[in-house]
Amino acid sequence: MADVLLRDLRKRYGSSEVVHGVSLELKHREFIVFVGPSGCGKSTLLRMIAGLEEISGGELFIGGRQVNATPPGERGVAMVFQNYALYPHMTAAGNMAFGLRNIGTPRAEIAARVATAAKTLQIEHLLHRRPADMSGGQRQRVAIGRAIVRRPDVFLFDEPLSNLDAALRVQMRVELVQLHQRLEATSIYVTHDQVEAMTMADRIVVLRDGRVEQVGTPMEIYRHPANTFVAGFMGTPKMNLIEAQVMSVSPGQVAVTLPGGRAEAAANGTGMAPGAPVTFGVRPEHLRLTTGEGILRGQVRAIERLGRETLLHVAGAEGPTLIATDTGDSAVRIGDTVTLAIEPGSGRLFGGDGMALPPSAATAA
């Protein structure tokens, strides 16, 4: 397995640049997830690593070797596609062995590798079936097996679970993480599903419009989003973002005025003056019902009952509709008027440019 280094990687189609100078260092045995909305460049970036898209600028290294001009088959990568890409006239064993036969691997070694991969994926009973005789999950396992038998330095996954039903996606997420740990592989996984990103990744790369917005562990990105885009994209449900104004600045704290009251965030407000526009962010789990003073008094417009908790969509006379959490057996009904309060210390503050205000030295310690 190997490290992967992207140094100012760019992709252009004619005069249009779609990947803008991406630089990343992906470590040996890491499970890295590229996540972002449709059209953000995540699949294009993966295909550039695979050698399926030409690199327009920058450098790509795999295992310390520059591979910009190296053919796909010589890069030491194996890719699992969204649509499985299995040959319909071949059995599962034939599909898994096809690439090895093409490079002249001895028959005995091919048989041994296919058998080992099939045992790892628990698909020994499928080896003589054709794709038409398999379920979606079984086809995906065969596609993954085809990648395993090549013994690549890097596994690349391009939204491999998007064609599966919800229950099977959960099962396959767990299986892929377990497989990654057993193979001690370096894996790069592309998805638009933030739940997949949060539950599978060692580190997440959040992309937008061909640029990296933030890189970090799932909880780093969830708790400390770098900007309002990441805050609004990562999390189910997303972070509440409220337009506000600075009320006062003190060491380690910035007090802001919200449509329904005031709140404080632990942030370095150096250089900020009262009246400056900011965005106040708070996760739904930190926004709760109260019988006292709060930041918003409004009407419940929608309710999502998820079993363990209930999500309340609350609209005030001013400001956006906010999402708050209540207990699973919440007695609140649509149309009720409620007051919301913020858990102390849970607010995040973003400047007028949308970037998160850094914590002060005191709060960072």
Helices and strands as residue ranges (DSSP letters): E 4-13, E 16-26, E 31-35, H 42-50, E 57-62, E 65-66, G 72-74, E 77-80, H 92-102, H 107-121, G 124-126, G 131-133, H 136-148, E 154-158, H 166-183, E 186-191, H 194-200, E 203-208, E 211-216, H 218-223, H 228-233, E 240-250, E 253-258, E 261-265, E 277-282, G 284-286, E 287-289, E 296-305, E 309-316, E 322-327, E 337-342, E 348-350, H 361-364
